[in-house]
Amino acid sequence: QAKVLDVDDFLDFNELRKKSVVTMVGGDSTPPLFSNEFVNERWLEEVCQKVQTRAAQADGEFRVSPMALVGCSRVGKTRALTEIAMALQREGMAVIFISFSDFTAYTKNESSSRLESLLARIAFAIAKEDVLEGKSLKDAAEKLALTTTREAITTWLANNDCVLFIDEVNTCITKQTKEDESAEFAE
């Protein structure tokens, strides 16, 4: 039985702005290879400006529509997403980074719905350290069953700006996914 986290179990936005993007998906720290030399700095600035412009359009009733980063296999999409997330975080934006990659791949056994898998990953990414029982995210994910509700996330977000990065979301939404499941996940 999974422990359902509520708003009090989540980091406040000032703590979230300081949390390492890389640790959100189970890494111990920012790898030494992660430098701005991987992506073109001008491109990174342009993308961050677009994200910040779109984020400024959000209000209490309106959330910014999703953006996608696409490319061929092994071209560096995950790395580029990580670079964008870290750059936005350096600018003071609250960032949540979750992944459905090989290391945290979605499986049918993990939960009853794709939405619950998404919520569980968000719960791990924004949980306070004491909720994770002092474990690294990777260890906590293996040993603790945590999830949250859509309502708790909505309440926690309130009117705060936050950018959600989802790596490898395509592994959850495929041609075989039922339309109502896709709509629920996207909502």
Summary of the structure (lengths in Angstrom):
residues: 187
radius of gyration: 16.1
end to end distance: 25.3
largest distance: 47.2
contacts: 476
relative contact order: 0.20
helix: 45%
strand: 10%
